[in-house]
Amino acid sequence: MKAKANFIPKIELNGSVWATVLDKRFCCEVVRKEPYLGQLLIFDSENDMQHIFTEEVFLAFDAPFGPDWTDVGSWKNKVVDYVDSHIGGN
């Protein structure tokens, strides 16, 4: 069963290129590490914001004014795939 793709956008601060919450539980963020590269991070808010996942991701066009929509779609899919395979969908 797939996790509900219920993403809520969050404000971007401190090197964050994109941040959201999946299913009112999983806090997800992409943080710029260097030009054209970032890290996708997932934290579990039901377990004291435990860091549960990190993956290096590409930032199309270096995301100077925010992320490219194709990048966001890819990051959302990675989050849902991780939650589905490691925690279980809702």
MMTF fields as JSON, N, C-alpha, C and O atoms, coordinates in Angstrom:
{
  "mmtfVersion": "1.0.0",
  "mmtfProducer": "UNKNOWN",
  "numBonds": 359,
  "numAtoms": 360,
  "numGroups": 90,
  "numChains": 1,
  "numModels": 1,
  "chainsPerModel": [1],
  "groupsPerChain": [90],
  "chainIdList": ["A"],
  "bondAtomList": [4, 2, 8, 6, 12, 10, 16, 14, 20, 18, 24, 22, 28, 26, 32, 30, 36, 34, 40, 38, 44, 42, 48, 46, 52, 50, 56, 54, 60, 58, 64, 62, 68, 66, 72, 70, 76, 74, 80, 78, 84, 82, 88, 86, 92, 90, 96, 94, 100, 98, 104, 102, 108, 106, 112, 110, 116, 114, 120, 118, 124, 122, 128, 126, 132, 130, 136, 134, 140, 138, 144, 142, 148, 146, 152, 150, 156, 154, 160, 158, 164, 162, 168, 166, 172, 170, 176, 174, 180, 178, 184, 182, 188, 186, 192, 190, 196, 194, 200, 198, 204, 202, 208, 206, 212, 210, 216, 214, 220, 218, 224, 222, 228, 226, 232, 230, 236, 234, 240, 238, 244, 242, 248, 246, 252, 250, 256, 254, 260, 258, 264, 262, 268, 266, 272, 270, 276, 274, 280, 278, 284, 282, 288, 286, 292, 290, 296, 294, 300, 298, 304, 302, 308, 306, 312, 310, 316, 314, 320, 318, 324, 322, 328, 326, 332, 330, 336, 334, 340, 338, 344, 342, 348, 346, 352, 350, 356, 354],
  "bondOrderList": [1, 1, 1, 1, 1, 1, 1, 1, 1, 1, 1, 1, 1, 1, 1, 1, 1, 1, 1, 1, 1, 1, 1, 1, 1, 1, 1, 1, 1, 1, 1, 1, 1, 1, 1, 1, 1, 1, 1, 1, 1, 1, 1, 1, 1, 1, 1, 1, 1, 1, 1, 1, 1, 1, 1, 1, 1, 1, 1, 1, 1, 1, 1, 1, 1, 1, 1, 1, 1, 1, 1, 1, 1, 1, 1, 1, 1, 1, 1, 1, 1, 1, 1, 1, 1, 1, 1, 1, 1],
  "groupList": [{"groupName": "MET", "atomNameList": ["N", "CA", "C", "O"], "elementList": ["N", "C", "C", "O"], "formalChargeList": [0, 0, 0, 0], "bondAtomList": [1, 0, 2, 1, 3, 2], "bondOrderList": [1, 1, 2], "singleLetterCode": "M", "chemCompType": "L-PEPTIDE LINKING"}, {"groupName": "LYS", "atomNameList": ["N", "CA", "C", "O"], "elementList": ["N", "C", "C", "O"], "formalChargeList": [0, 0, 0, 0], "bondAtomList": [1, 0, 2, 1, 3, 2], "bondOrderList": [1, 1, 2], "singleLetterCode": "K", "chemCompType": "L-PEPTIDE LINKING"}, {"groupName": "ALA", "atomNameList": ["N", "CA", "C", "O"], "elementList": ["N", "C", "C", "O"], "formalChargeList": [0, 0, 0, 0], "bondAtomList": [1, 0, 2, 1, 3, 2], "bondOrderList": [1, 1, 2], "singleLetterCode": "A", "chemCompType": "L-PEPTIDE LINKING"}, {"groupName": "ASN", "atomNameList": ["N", "CA", "C", "O"], "elementList": ["N", "C", "C", "O"], "formalChargeList": [0, 0, 0, 0], "bondAtomList": [1, 0, 2, 1, 3, 2], "bondOrderList": [1, 1, 2], "singleLetterCode": "N", "chemCompType": "L-PEPTIDE LINKING"}, {"groupName": "PHE", "atomNameList": ["N", "CA", "C", "O"], "elementList": ["N", "C", "C", "O"], "formalChargeList": [0, 0, 0, 0], "bondAtomList": [1, 0, 2, 1, 3, 2], "bondOrderList": [1, 1, 2], "singleLetterCode": "F", "chemCompType": "L-PEPTIDE LINKING"}, {"groupName": "ILE", "atomNameList": ["N", "CA", "C", "O"], "elementList": ["N", "C", "C", "O"], "formalChargeList": [0, 0, 0, 0], "bondAtomList": [1, 0, 2, 1, 3, 2], "bondOrderList": [1, 1, 2], "singleLetterCode": "I", "chemCompType": "L-PEPTIDE LINKING"}, {"groupName": "PRO", "atomNameList": ["N", "CA", "C", "O"], "elementList": ["N", "C", "C", "O"], "formalChargeList": [0, 0, 0, 0], "bondAtomList": [1, 0, 2, 1, 3, 2], "bondOrderList": [1, 1, 2], "singleLetterCode": "P", "chemCompType": "L-PEPTIDE LINKING"}, {"groupName": "GLU", "atomNameList": ["N", "CA", "C", "O"], "elementList": ["N", "C", "C", "O"], "formalChargeList": [0, 0, 0, 0], "bondAtomList": [1, 0, 2, 1, 3, 2], "bondOrderList": [1, 1, 2], "singleLetterCode": "E", "chemCompType": "L-PEPTIDE LINKING"}, {"groupName": "LEU", "atomNameList": ["N", "CA", "C", "O"], "elementList": ["N", "C", "C", "O"], "formalChargeList": [0, 0, 0, 0], "bondAtomList": [1, 0, 2, 1, 3, 2], "bondOrderList": [1, 1, 2], "singleLetterCode": "L", "chemCompType": "L-PEPTIDE LINKING"}, {"groupName": "GLY", "atomNameList": ["N", "CA", "C", "O"], "elementList": ["N", "C", "C", "O"], "formalChargeList": [0, 0, 0, 0], "bondAtomList": [1, 0, 2, 1, 3, 2], "bondOrderList": [1, 1, 2], "singleLetterCode": "G", "chemCompType": "PEPTIDE LINKING"}, {"groupName": "SER", "atomNameList": ["N", "CA", "C", "O"], "elementList": ["N", "C", "C", "O"], "formalChargeList": [0, 0, 0, 0], "bondAtomList": [1, 0, 2, 1, 3, 2], "bondOrderList": [1, 1, 2], "singleLetterCode": "S", "chemCompType": "L-PEPTIDE LINKING"}, {"groupName": "VAL", "atomNameList": ["N", "CA", "C", "O"], "elementList": ["N", "C", "C", "O"], "formalChargeList": [0, 0, 0, 0], "bondAtomList": [1, 0, 2, 1, 3, 2], "bondOrderList": [1, 1, 2], "singleLetterCode": "V", "chemCompType": "L-PEPTIDE LINKING"}, {"groupName": "TRP", "atomNameList": ["N", "CA", "C", "O"], "elementList": ["N", "C", "C", "O"], "formalChargeList": [0, 0, 0, 0], "bondAtomList": [1, 0, 2, 1, 3, 2], "bondOrderList": [1, 1, 2], "singleLetterCode": "W", "chemCompType": "L-PEPTIDE LINKING"}, {"groupName": "THR", "atomNameList": ["N", "CA", "C", "O"], "elementList": ["N", "C", "C", "O"], "formalChargeList": [0, 0, 0, 0], "bondAtomList": [1, 0, 2, 1, 3, 2], "bondOrderList": [1, 1, 2], "singleLetterCode": "T", "chemCompType": "L-PEPTIDE LINKING"}, {"groupName": "ASP", "atomNameList": ["N", "CA", "C", "O"], "elementList": ["N", "C", "C", "O"], "formalChargeList": [0, 0, 0, 0], "bondAtomList": [1, 0, 2, 1, 3, 2], "bondOrderList": [1, 1, 2], "singleLetterCode": "D", "chemCompType": "L-PEPTIDE LINKING"}, {"groupName": "ARG", "atomNameList": ["N", "CA", "C", "O"], "elementList": ["N", "C", "C", "O"], "formalChargeList": [0, 0, 0, 0], "bondAtomList": [1, 0, 2, 1, 3, 2], "bondOrderList": [1, 1, 2], "singleLetterCode": "R", "chemCompType": "L-PEPTIDE LINKING"}, {"groupName": "CYS", "atomNameList": ["N", "CA", "C", "O"], "elementList": ["N", "C", "C", "O"], "formalChargeList": [0, 0, 0, 0], "bondAtomList": [1, 0, 2, 1, 3, 2], "bondOrderList": [1, 1, 2], "singleLetterCode": "C", "chemCompType": "L-PEPTIDE LINKING"}, {"groupName": "TYR", "atomNameList": ["N", "CA", "C", "O"], "elementList": ["N", "C", "C", "O"], "formalChargeList": [0, 0, 0, 0], "bondAtomList": [1, 0, 2, 1, 3, 2], "bondOrderList": [1, 1, 2], "singleLetterCode": "Y", "chemCompType": "L-PEPTIDE LINKING"}, {"groupName": "GLN", "atomNameList": ["N", "CA", "C", "O"], "elementList": ["N", "C", "C", "O"], "formalChargeList": [0, 0, 0, 0], "bondAtomList": [1, 0, 2, 1, 3, 2], "bondOrderList": [1, 1, 2], "singleLetterCode": "Q", "chemCompType": "L-PEPTIDE LINKING"}, {"groupName": "HIS", "atomNameList": ["N", "CA", "C", "O"], "elementList": ["N", "C", "C", "O"], "formalChargeList": [0, 0, 0, 0], "bondAtomList": [1, 0, 2, 1, 3, 2], "bondOrderList": [1, 1, 2], "singleLetterCode": "H", "chemCompType": "L-PEPTIDE LINKING"}],
  "groupTypeList": [0, 1, 2, 1, 2, 3, 4, 5, 6, 1, 5, 7, 8, 3, 9, 10, 11, 12, 2, 13, 11, 8, 14, 1, 15, 4, 16, 16, 7, 11, 11, 15, 1, 7, 6, 17, 8, 9, 18, 8, 8, 5, 4, 14, 10, 7, 3, 14, 0, 18, 19, 5, 4, 13, 7, 7, 11, 4, 8, 2, 4, 14, 2, 6, 4, 9, 6, 14, 12, 13, 14, 11, 9, 10, 12, 1, 3, 1, 11, 11, 14, 17, 11, 14, 10, 19, 5, 9, 9, 3],
  "groupIdList": [1, 2, 3, 4, 5, 6, 7, 8, 9, 10, 11, 12, 13, 14, 15, 16, 17, 18, 19, 20, 21, 22, 23, 24, 25, 26, 27, 28, 29, 30, 31, 32, 33, 34, 35, 36, 37, 38, 39, 40, 41, 42, 43, 44, 45, 46, 47, 48, 49, 50, 51, 52, 53, 54, 55, 56, 57, 58, 59, 60, 61, 62, 63, 64, 65, 66, 67, 68, 69, 70, 71, 72, 73, 74, 75, 76, 77, 78, 79, 80, 81, 82, 83, 84, 85, 86, 87, 88, 89, 90],
  "secStructList": [7, 7, 7, 7, 7, 7, 3, 3, 3, 7, 7, 7, 7, 6, 6, 3, 3, 3, 3, 3, 3, 3, 6, 6, 6, 3, 3, 3, 3, 3, 3, 3, 3, 3, 6, 6, 3, 3, 3, 3, 3, 3, 3, 3, 4, 4, 4, 6, 6, 3, 3, 3, 3, 3, 3, 3, 3, 3, 7, 4, 4, 4, 7, 6, 6, 1, 7, 7, 2, 2, 2, 2, 2, 2, 2, 2, 2, 2, 2, 2, 2, 2, 2, 2, 2, 2, 6, 7, 7, 7],
  "xCoordList": [0.843, 0.0, 0.892, 1.812, 0.639, 1.443, 1.048, -0.119, 2.053, 1.787, 0.968, 1.13, 0.103, -0.641, 0.344, 1.145, 0.292, 1.193, 0.583, 0.215, 0.478, -0.115, 1.01, 1.376, 1.564, 2.683, 2.19, 1.28, 2.786, 2.478, 3.765, 4.742, 3.802, 5.029, 5.418, 4.555, 6.71, 7.244, 8.159, 8.605, 8.439, 9.322, 10.756, 11.189, 11.492, 12.869, 13.833, 13.817, 14.678, 15.633, 16.966, 17.032, 18.02, 19.325, 19.85, 20.181, 19.932, 20.459, 19.442, 19.741, 18.26, 17.203, 16.713, 16.412, 16.637, 16.126, 14.641, 13.887, 14.227, 12.836, 12.576, 13.436, 11.396, 11.011, 9.509, 8.742, 9.105, 7.692, 7.464, 8.412, 6.208, 5.837, 4.933, 3.961, 5.252, 4.451, 3.576, 4.064, 2.298, 1.328, 1.352, 1.137, 1.617, 1.626, 2.6, 2.435, 3.623, 4.557, 6.01, 6.88, 6.283, 7.656, 8.094, 7.597, 9.027, 9.564, 10.69, 11.637, 10.573, 11.496, 12.111, 11.442, 13.394, 14.087, 15.222, 15.876, 15.441, 16.632, 17.486, 17.035, 18.728, 19.672, 20.799, 21.366, 21.121, 22.213, 23.542, 23.83, 24.344, 25.67, 26.772, 27.807, 26.557, 27.488, 26.701, 25.572, 27.28, 26.525, 26.024, 26.782, 24.762, 24.073, 23.912, 23.426, 24.304, 24.152, 23.55, 23.851, 22.687, 22.082, 21.907, 22.266, 21.353, 21.018, 19.537, 19.001, 18.88, 17.492, 17.511, 18.115, 16.851, 16.808, 15.362, 14.462, 15.138, 13.8, 13.923, 14.817, 12.997, 12.939, 11.544, 10.566, 11.452, 10.178, 9.7, 10.276, 8.657, 8.161, 7.475, 7.285, 7.101, 6.492, 7.546, 7.215, 8.811, 9.919, 10.974, 12.153, 10.53, 11.426, 12.301, 13.477, 11.722, 12.434, 13.694, 14.713, 13.601, 14.727, 15.044, 14.147, 16.313, 16.78, 16.746, 17.419, 15.957, 15.784, 16.313, 16.409, 16.661, 17.086, 17.876, 17.542, 18.942, 19.709, 20.094, 20.487, 19.98, 20.441, 20.917, 20.275, 22.048, 22.521, 21.602, 21.232, 21.231, 20.342, 20.911, 21.699, 20.504, 20.916, 19.984, 18.781, 20.529, 19.734, 19.833, 20.849, 18.792, 18.792, 18.988, 18.383, 19.81, 20.048, 20.587, 20.577, 21.05, 21.578, 20.513, 20.839, 19.272, 18.138, 18.372, 18.167, 18.797, 19.064, 17.807, 17.884, 16.66, 15.407, 14.4, 13.2, 14.883, 14.011, 14.17, 14.791, 13.62, 13.824, 13.032, 11.975, 13.566, 12.867, 11.75, 11.919, 10.624, 9.474, 9.78, 9.222, 10.666, 11.0, 11.835, 11.704, 12.7, 13.454, 12.498, 12.622, 11.547, 10.582, 9.814, 9.622, 9.377, 8.668, 9.528, 9.049, 10.79, 11.722, 11.921, 11.929, 12.083, 12.289, 11.056, 11.175, 9.877, 8.639, 8.557, 8.198, 8.888, 8.853, 9.837, 9.515, 11.036, 12.022, 11.499, 11.678, 10.855, 10.301, 9.221, 9.247, 8.269, 7.172, 7.725, 7.295, 8.669, 9.258, 9.945, 9.807, 10.687, 11.368, 10.347, 10.46, 9.357, 8.342, 7.599, 7.384, 7.209, 6.502, 7.34, 6.829, 8.617, 9.44, 10.022, 10.354, 10.159, 10.796, 9.858, 10.128, 8.764, 7.864, 6.475, 5.79, 6.071, 4.742, 3.82, 3.815, 3.039, 2.099, 0.922, 0.631, 0.235, -0.954, -2.202, -3.3],
  "yCoordList": [-1.17, 0.0, 1.237, 1.33, 2.174, 3.392, 4.386, 4.487, 5.124, 6.208, 7.281, 7.501, 7.939, 9.045, 10.161, 10.54, 10.68, 11.76, 13.087, 13.899, 13.302, 14.497, 15.428, 15.446, 16.203, 17.083, 18.469, 19.001, 19.054, 20.411, 21.226, 20.932, 22.245, 23.019, 23.779, 24.2, 23.951, 24.685, 25.799, 25.77, 26.765, 27.887, 27.395, 26.529, 27.94, 27.543, 28.483, 29.687, 27.956, 28.739, 28.012, 26.797, 28.749, 28.181, 27.146, 26.03, 27.499, 26.583, 25.597, 24.799, 25.647, 24.749, 25.209, 26.385, 24.261, 24.541, 24.199, 24.825, 23.202, 22.723, 22.008, 21.29, 22.208, 21.506, 21.263, 22.074, 20.134, 19.781, 18.745, 18.25, 18.428, 17.375, 16.389, 16.789, 15.107, 14.051, 13.42, 13.015, 13.337, 12.654, 13.142, 12.362, 14.445, 15.055, 14.358, 14.422, 13.688, 12.93, 13.082, 13.322, 12.947, 12.894, 14.261, 14.743, 14.87, 16.175, 15.929, 15.193, 16.55, 16.307, 17.632, 18.666, 17.587, 18.809, 18.489, 17.452, 19.395, 19.327, 20.534, 21.678, 20.258, 21.288, 21.343, 20.314, 22.55, 22.73, 22.412, 22.918, 21.573, 21.223, 21.89, 22.269, 22.035, 22.714, 23.007, 22.538, 23.781, 24.076, 22.796, 21.854, 22.796, 21.711, 20.42, 19.424, 20.414, 19.214, 19.575, 20.613, 18.679, 18.852, 17.505, 16.463, 17.545, 16.319, 16.332, 17.316, 15.22, 15.01, 14.343, 13.284, 14.964, 14.459, 14.181, 14.937, 13.091, 12.78, 12.551, 11.845, 13.169, 13.029, 12.544, 12.887, 11.745, 11.181, 11.953, 11.827, 12.747, 13.579, 12.761, 13.265, 11.522, 10.675, 9.986, 9.316, 10.151, 9.556, 10.617, 10.444, 11.726, 12.801, 13.353, 13.651, 13.486, 14.025, 13.233, 13.793, 11.926, 11.047, 11.151, 11.065, 11.335, 11.376, 9.944, 9.067, 9.702, 8.328, 8.082, 6.932, 9.151, 8.945, 10.147, 11.291, 9.873, 10.912, 10.369, 9.209, 11.209, 10.834, 12.093, 13.141, 11.979, 13.086, 13.239, 12.252, 14.495, 14.763, 15.89, 16.709, 15.917, 16.92, 18.117, 17.955, 19.317, 20.546, 21.099, 21.687, 20.912, 21.399, 22.91, 23.619, 23.391, 24.824, 25.482, 26.708, 24.703, 25.164, 25.783, 26.24, 25.809, 26.286, 27.646, 27.78, 28.666, 29.959, 30.666, 31.466, 30.382, 31.022, 30.007, 30.281, 28.846, 27.775, 26.562, 26.643, 25.453, 24.204, 24.148, 24.764, 23.397, 23.099, 22.105, 21.216, 22.248, 21.375, 19.905, 19.033, 19.616, 18.204, 17.646, 16.474, 18.488, 18.065, 17.759, 16.726, 18.656, 18.458, 17.16, 16.41, 16.886, 15.631, 14.419, 13.435, 14.489, 13.391, 13.21, 12.083, 14.322, 14.238, 13.67, 12.844, 14.105, 13.564, 12.057, 11.313, 11.608, 10.166, 9.41, 8.329, 9.96, 9.31, 9.188, 8.157, 10.245, 10.234, 9.168, 8.363, 9.16, 8.185, 6.766, 5.875, 6.547, 5.215, 4.761, 3.606, 5.667, 5.298, 4.953, 3.921, 5.818, 5.578, 4.273, 3.485, 4.044, 2.808, 1.56, 0.577, 1.598, 0.39, 0.173, -0.961, 1.222, 1.067, 1.248, 0.731, 1.969, 2.219, 1.659, 1.195, 1.706, 1.221, 2.385, 3.368, 2.269, 3.327, 3.36, 2.393, 4.509, 4.679, 4.24, 4.31],
  "zCoordList": [0.0, 0.0, 0.0, 0.812, -0.884, -0.982, 0.1, 0.476, 0.595, 1.544, 0.838, -0.363, 1.571, 0.999, 0.686, 1.54, -0.508, -0.894, -0.485, -1.334, 0.81, 1.379, 1.817, 2.992, 0.881, 1.157, 1.535, 0.9, 2.565, 2.989, 2.844, 3.533, 1.969, 1.788, 3.05, 3.822, 3.252, 4.393, 3.901, 2.754, 4.742, 4.406, 4.273, 5.033, 3.313, 3.057, 3.778, 3.522, 4.678, 5.447, 5.565, 5.384, 5.866, 6.217, 5.238, 5.638, 3.96, 2.958, 2.433, 1.544, 2.972, 2.505, 1.142, 0.936, 0.215, -1.122, -1.189, -1.933, -0.409, -0.423, 0.891, 1.4, 1.43, 2.659, 2.632, 2.112, 3.198, 3.231, 4.325, 4.934, 4.564, 5.51, 4.778, 4.137, 4.873, 4.265, 5.328, 6.383, 5.055, 5.924, 7.372, 8.3, 7.561, 8.897, 9.84, 11.058, 9.282, 10.107, 9.676, 10.513, 8.387, 7.904, 7.382, 6.364, 8.097, 7.709, 6.71, 6.989, 5.553, 4.45, 4.039, 4.024, 3.706, 3.341, 2.37, 2.477, 1.426, 0.579, 0.947, 0.881, 1.337, 1.752, 0.731, 0.364, 0.275, -0.684, -0.003, 1.081, -0.649, -0.131, -0.946, -0.398, -2.242, -3.144, -4.413, -4.557, -5.341, -6.563, -7.245, -7.476, -7.548, -8.264, -7.457, -7.993, -6.197, -5.348, -4.003, -3.415, -3.534, -2.221, -1.545, -2.093, -0.352, 0.373, 0.686, 1.196, 0.371, 0.753, 2.122, 2.296, 3.088, 4.463, 4.843, 4.476, 5.582, 6.109, 7.613, 8.082, 8.36, 9.811, 10.183, 9.519, 11.246, 11.702, 12.926, 14.007, 12.76, 13.864, 14.961, 16.068, 14.678, 15.713, 16.571, 17.549, 16.205, 16.962, 17.263, 16.954, 17.876, 18.311, 17.196, 17.407, 16.012, 14.847, 14.518, 14.114, 14.698, 14.37, 12.89, 12.051, 12.568, 11.181, 10.652, 11.193, 9.587, 9.115, 7.702, 7.275, 6.968, 5.585, 5.097, 5.405, 4.322, 3.619, 2.254, 2.126, 1.241, -0.096, -0.814, -0.742, -1.507, -2.322, -3.527, -4.163, -3.84, -4.967, -5.821, -5.349, -7.069, -8.041, -7.956, -7.753, -8.109, -8.171, -9.592, -9.962, -10.375, -11.759, -11.763, -10.959, -12.643, -12.815, -11.542, -11.44, -10.581, -9.291, -8.385, -7.289, -8.806, -7.996, -7.346, -6.14, -8.107, -7.479, -6.973, -6.041, -7.571, -7.166, -6.639, -6.596, -6.242, -5.777, -6.67, -7.73, -6.251, -6.987, -8.283, -8.415, -9.234, -10.47, -10.167, -9.332, -10.832, -10.528, -10.787, -10.121, -11.755, -11.989, -10.842, -10.49, -10.251, -9.065, -7.918, -7.26, -7.681, -6.586, -6.779, -5.822, -7.992, -8.266, -7.964, -7.402, -8.335, -8.06, -6.559, -6.063, -5.832, -4.383, -3.695, -2.79, -4.115, -3.533, -3.753, -2.841, -4.96, -5.241, -4.36, -3.868, -4.152, -3.287, -1.857, -1.208, -1.372, -0.011, 0.116, 1.047, -0.817, -0.772, -0.893, -0.161, -1.802, -1.953, -0.673, -0.272, -0.025, 1.224, 2.31, 2.972, 2.485, 3.527, 3.266, 4.187, 2.02, 1.671, 1.955, 2.494, 1.597, 1.711, 3.093, 3.439, 3.9, 5.215, 6.398, 7.482, 6.211, 7.327, 7.052, 7.963, 5.8, 5.415, 5.156, 5.896, 4.099, 3.743, 4.675, 5.38, 4.668, 5.512, 4.777, 5.329]
}
